[in-house]
Amino acid sequence: MAPTLFDHEPKPGDLIEIFRGMYQHWAIYIGGNEVVHLIPPNEGSGPLDLLMFLDSNTAEVRRQKLWEVVGTNSYHINNLLDDECEPRDHHIIVREACRMVGQELPYSVASRNCEHFVTELRYGKPESRQVRTAQAAAVVGGVAVAGVALAVLGAALFSGLTKDDKKNRNF
């Protein structure tokens, strides 16, 4: 038996999470060591891949060998919503994924990325935990910045009031 690329052999319809440094790329396993995934037209330029994702408003659905997509990155099976959603039948997932190969689709990092693509195929609803996490971090960061700004403003006002109070006492 040939060696596999996984600790556990993926099954058709499984989501494959590929770690690419600052972001994760997602694909759907269709069997025969092949995946279907959504990528910008010029993907494959190495460190510039993230910029291509951010700059592109369309992406292409491709069918490729898993090792071609993964390259030297690490990856694993991650059916992330199985506890919340009933996965669709694997035959339907694979059939729909294969029917989409070659299509150019609208792309948005926030609302139509590769994770949305595969979760919609598996669960019938697009979702991206990666985007939710980034949005939550942005909100927390925004709240922290607002908190610091309020503290500085408060300190400035308090300092001004204290100076005015000292002036009034000296008269």
C-alpha positions as CSV (number, residue, x, y, z in Angstrom):
1,M,0.0,0.0,0.0
2,A,1.3,3.5,-0.9
3,P,2.1,5.9,1.9
4,T,-0.5,8.5,2.6
5,L,0.0,12.2,3.2
6,F,-2.3,12.2,6.3
7,D,-2.2,10.7,9.8
8,H,-5.8,9.7,9.0
9,E,-6.8,9.0,5.4
10,P,-9.2,11.7,4.2
11,K,-12.6,10.8,2.9
12,P,-14.4,12.4,0.0
13,G,-16.0,15.6,1.2
14,D,-13.5,16.3,4.0
15,L,-12.2,19.8,4.4
16,I,-8.4,20.2,4.1
17,E,-6.8,23.1,6.0
18,I,-3.4,24.2,4.6
19,F,-1.2,26.4,6.8
20,R,0.4,29.1,4.7
21,G,2.1,31.3,7.3
22,M,-0.2,34.3,7.9
23,Y,-3.4,32.6,6.6
24,Q,-4.9,29.2,6.0
25,H,-5.9,28.0,2.6
26,W,-8.9,25.6,2.3
27,A,-9.7,22.8,-0.1
28,I,-12.2,20.0,-0.3
29,Y,-11.0,16.4,-0.7
30,I,-12.7,14.6,-3.6
31,G,-10.8,11.3,-3.5
32,G,-7.8,9.9,-5.5
33,N,-5.4,12.3,-3.7
34,E,-7.2,15.2,-5.4
35,V,-8.8,18.4,-4.0
36,V,-11.0,21.1,-5.4
37,H,-10.3,24.7,-4.2
38,L,-10.9,28.3,-4.9
39,I,-7.9,30.4,-5.8
40,P,-7.1,33.8,-7.4
41,P,-6.0,33.4,-11.1
42,N,-2.3,34.2,-10.4
43,E,-1.9,32.1,-7.2
44,G,1.4,30.3,-6.8
45,S,3.8,33.2,-6.6
46,G,4.9,32.3,-3.1
47,P,5.1,35.1,-0.5
48,L,2.9,37.3,-2.8
49,D,0.0,34.8,-2.6
50,L,-1.6,36.7,0.3
51,L,-1.4,40.0,-1.7
52,M,-3.0,38.2,-4.7
53,F,-5.9,37.1,-2.4
54,L,-6.3,40.6,-1.1
55,D,-6.1,42.3,-4.5
56,S,-8.4,39.9,-6.5
57,N,-12.1,40.2,-6.9
58,T,-12.4,36.9,-8.7
59,A,-11.0,33.5,-8.2
60,E,-11.0,30.2,-10.1
61,V,-12.2,26.8,-9.0
62,R,-9.4,24.3,-9.6
63,R,-9.0,20.5,-9.3
64,Q,-5.5,19.5,-8.4
65,K,-3.5,16.8,-6.8
66,L,-3.3,17.5,-3.0
67,W,0.5,17.7,-3.0
68,E,0.4,20.3,-5.7
69,V,-1.8,22.5,-3.6
70,V,0.0,21.9,-0.3
71,G,3.6,22.2,-1.5
72,T,5.9,22.5,1.5
73,N,3.2,23.7,3.9
74,S,1.6,21.7,6.6
75,Y,-2.1,20.7,6.5
76,H,-4.7,18.5,8.1
77,I,-8.3,17.4,7.8
78,N,-10.5,19.9,9.6
79,N,-14.3,19.4,9.3
80,L,-14.7,22.4,11.6
81,L,-18.5,22.7,11.6
82,D,-19.4,19.0,12.0
83,D,-20.4,19.7,15.7
84,E,-22.8,22.5,14.6
85,C,-24.0,21.4,11.2
86,E,-25.0,18.2,9.5
87,P,-22.5,17.6,6.6
88,R,-24.2,17.0,3.2
89,D,-23.8,13.5,1.6
90,H,-20.3,13.1,0.3
91,H,-21.5,12.1,-3.2
92,I,-23.3,15.5,-3.4
93,I,-20.3,17.4,-2.1
94,V,-17.9,15.8,-4.6
95,R,-20.3,16.1,-7.5
96,E,-21.0,19.8,-6.9
97,A,-17.3,20.5,-6.3
98,C,-16.3,18.8,-9.6
99,R,-19.1,20.6,-11.5
100,M,-17.6,24.0,-10.4
101,V,-14.1,23.2,-11.7
102,G,-13.0,25.8,-14.2
103,Q,-15.5,28.4,-13.1
104,E,-14.5,31.9,-12.2
105,L,-16.4,33.1,-9.1
106,P,-16.6,36.4,-7.2
107,Y,-14.0,36.6,-4.5
108,S,-13.8,38.6,-1.3
109,V,-11.5,38.0,1.6
110,A,-14.3,38.9,4.0
111,S,-17.3,37.2,2.4
112,R,-16.4,34.8,-0.5
113,N,-13.0,33.3,0.3
114,C,-11.7,29.7,0.0
115,E,-13.0,28.8,3.4
116,H,-16.5,30.1,2.6
117,F,-16.3,28.0,-0.7
118,V,-15.5,24.7,1.0
119,T,-17.9,25.1,4.0
120,E,-20.7,25.9,1.6
121,L,-20.0,22.7,-0.3
122,R,-19.8,20.6,2.8
123,Y,-22.5,22.2,5.0
124,G,-24.7,24.1,2.5
125,K,-23.8,27.4,4.1
126,P,-20.7,29.6,3.6
127,E,-18.7,30.4,6.8
128,S,-15.2,31.5,7.6
129,R,-13.9,31.1,11.1
130,Q,-10.7,32.8,9.9
131,V,-12.7,35.9,9.0
132,R,-14.7,35.8,12.2
133,T,-11.5,35.6,14.3
134,A,-9.9,38.5,12.4
135,Q,-13.1,40.6,12.8
136,A,-13.2,39.8,16.5
137,A,-9.5,40.8,16.8
138,A,-10.2,44.0,14.9
139,V,-13.1,44.8,17.3
140,V,-11.0,44.1,20.4
141,G,-8.1,46.2,18.9
142,G,-10.5,49.0,18.1
143,V,-12.0,48.9,21.6
144,A,-8.4,48.9,23.1
145,V,-7.5,51.9,21.0
146,A,-10.7,53.7,21.9
147,G,-10.0,52.9,25.6
148,V,-6.5,54.4,25.4
149,A,-7.8,57.5,23.6
150,L,-10.4,58.0,26.3
151,A,-7.8,57.5,29.0
152,V,-5.6,60.1,27.4
153,L,-8.5,62.5,26.9
154,G,-9.6,62.0,30.5
155,A,-6.1,62.6,31.8
156,A,-5.8,65.8,29.7
157,L,-9.2,67.1,31.0
158,F,-8.3,66.2,34.6
159,S,-4.9,68.0,34.2
160,G,-6.7,71.1,32.8
161,L,-9.2,71.1,35.6
162,T,-6.5,70.7,38.2
163,K,-4.5,73.7,36.7
164,D,-7.7,75.8,36.7
165,D,-8.4,74.9,40.3
166,K,-4.8,75.9,41.3
167,K,-5.1,79.2,39.5
168,N,-8.4,80.0,41.3
169,R,-6.9,79.3,44.7
170,N,-3.9,81.6,44.0
171,F,-6.3,84.6,43.5
